[in-house]
Amino acid sequence: MYFRLKPYLTTAALAFLIFFFAFHALTGERGILMSRTRDEVLADRQAELKRLQAERASLETRAHYLRDQSLSADLLEERAHVLLGFVDPRDYVIREIPGPG
């Protein structure tokens, strides 16, 4: 019986390989059907990159104004308020009660 099936084993193995690779080409992580998901992930990551670049530019600007060569008195005072909790006697302080959630 083995001798009768021997010519078909190679064909069956090749057919299985073709089916395997075709299946993964369609449904795999980088398959044709997953392209929409990849595009959505790419768009999300590009939006996050733009947000992070804007945040970095803002932080670099703030850091520039805190250096000795270009010290901004307003920014220094704001940082002292935030970090040390000191306020000017003429300032009004409004405390917020944290809500649930």
Secondary structure, 3 states (H helix, E strand, C coil): CHHHHHHHHHHHHHHHHHHHHHHHHHHCCCCHHHHHHHHHHHHHHHHHHHHHHHHHHHHHHHHHHCCHHHCCHHHHHHHHHHHHCCCCCCCCCCCCCCCCC
